[in-house]
């Protein structure tokens, strides 16, 4: 399992996988130390225990490398309509509370090796950042975020293809926090 290193606010989250074939590979040594690699052919993923619910502002950051698009980053593996999915070479699709799909487009680059940050402010504006740059497209949605999985969505579909070195999730949003997350993730 991959344990929550913060345990702030009294709720500790743990990423775990009870099915051996679905457990992502962890690299413990060498230049790739700390890397978790997801094999989409095995639908590798982690369950988030307990389910994470964010009602208002948030900042979610990933240090990742996307090998192929089509897979989910965070999602609900029990209910439909809750996911963050890389649906195109430059597109991230987000659905909350089984509402309308929100497509976020990278301004110039394609997914690959980098830092992805998604933020939502108190007004409900959701912004995508890639490698420290806020992208032009944004959406407004105040629905609750409910996720219980890293790597797939209901039920074990759209597996992520790539690796992740770290995920940071906060129930707050501001430019200083976003910059600090980017700075902490960019050299991992």
N, C-alpha and C positions, 0 to 999 in steps of 0.2 A: 504494500500500500504506500501511498504518497501522502504524508500527514501535513496538515495545516501548520505552518511555522509561526503564525501570529497568535492564534487563540485570543484575539482581542474581542471584547464585548461578551465573553462568556460562551460563545458558540464555536466549537472547534469542528472544522470540516475535514473529512478524510476521503482521499481518492483510493478506491479499492476495486479489485476484480477477483471474483471467486472462481471463474472459469479459466483454466490454465491457457488454453489456446487463444483466448481473448485478451490476455494480459500483455500490454505493450512491453517492449524491451528497454531496460534501463542500463545505461553505460556508466559504470562506476569508476573507471580509470581512463587515463590518456587525455588527448586533446578534446575529446567529446564528452568528458566527464560531466555528469548531470543531465545528459540528454535522454529523453524518453521518445522512442521511435514507435510509430503506429503502423502496423501492417494492415492495409485495407482488405486484403484477401482473407484475413482472419477476423475481420470486424473488431479489431483491437480497440479497447476503450477502458475508461475508468468510471465507476459509479461514484457520485458525490453523495456522501452520507454525513449528516442528514441533507435533505433537499435544500437548496439555497433559494431564498426568496428575497428579492430586492424590490421594494415598493416605490422608491423615489429616485434620487440621484444615484449614479454609479460611475465608476471608472474600472474598466477591465483591460488588462494588458497581457500580451503574449510575446515571448521571445520564441520564434518558430521558424521553421523552414517548410514551405509547402512544396511537395514533390509533384502532386497532381491535384487539380481542382475537383470539386464535387462533394467534398467531405464536410462534416460538421465539426465545429470547435466545441462550443457549449450547447447543450440541448436538454430537453426532457425526454427520457427514454420510456416514459410511461404514458404521457399524454401527447396528443398531436398539437402542432402549432406553436411550439416554443423552441426556437433554435437560432444559432448563428452558423450559417453555411456558406462556404466558398463556392459560388455557383458559376463563376467564369474566371478567366485569366486575370480580370481586374475587378471582379464583382463579389461583394459580400451581401448575402440576403439575411435579413433579420426578421423573425416573426415573434410576436409577443401575444399571449392570450388567444391564440388561434385567429388573430386579426389579419389585416392586409399585410402582404409582404412588403418590406422596405428594402430596396436595393441601393447599396452604397457602391459607388464606382471610384476606383483609384484614378487620380488625375492623369498620370502619365505612365507609371511603371506597371509591371505585372507582379502577382504574388510570387514570392520566393523566400529568400533568407532575409529576415528582418524583424521589426517590432511593430505589431498591430495593437492599437489601443482604440477602444470604443468608449465614449463618454455620453452620459445623459445629465443635463443640468436640471435645476428646480422647475424650469418652465417646460420640461419634457423634450427639449431639443437634443437629438442624438447625433453625435459627430464621430466620424472615422478619422483616425490618424495612422499614417504609415511612415515608419522611420522618422518620426518626429515632426511630420508635416500634416497639418489639418487639411483634409481633402474638401473639395468644394461642395459636394452633395451632402445634404443632411436631411433628417426627417424629424417630425415631432410625434411622440407617442409616450403617454404617461402610464401605460398598462404595466402591471406587475411582471417582473422577470422571475421565472421559475425554472431552475435548471437542476438536473440530478445526474448529468453525464458529461464527460469530456471525451469526445471522439466519435459518437454516433447519435442518431435521434431515433424516435419511436419507429418501430422496434428493431433495433440494431441495423438501421439503414443509413446510407450516406456516410460510410466510415471515412475518417480523416486519413490522408496519406501524406506523411511527413514526420517531422520531429518537433518536439516542444522542450525547451529548457526550463522555462518558468512561466507560471500564470500568477498574476496579481489581480485581486478583486477587492474593490472598496465600495462602500455605500456612501460615497461622497464624490464631488466633482469640482475641480477648479484648475486653472491653467498651471499653477505651481505644482499641484499633485501630478498632473499629466506629465509635466517636464521631468519631475523627479522619477517617475516610473520609467519614462523613456531612457533617462540617463542610467538608471540601475539595470536595465535590460539590454541595452544596445551592445555591450561588450561581452555578454555571456556566451 
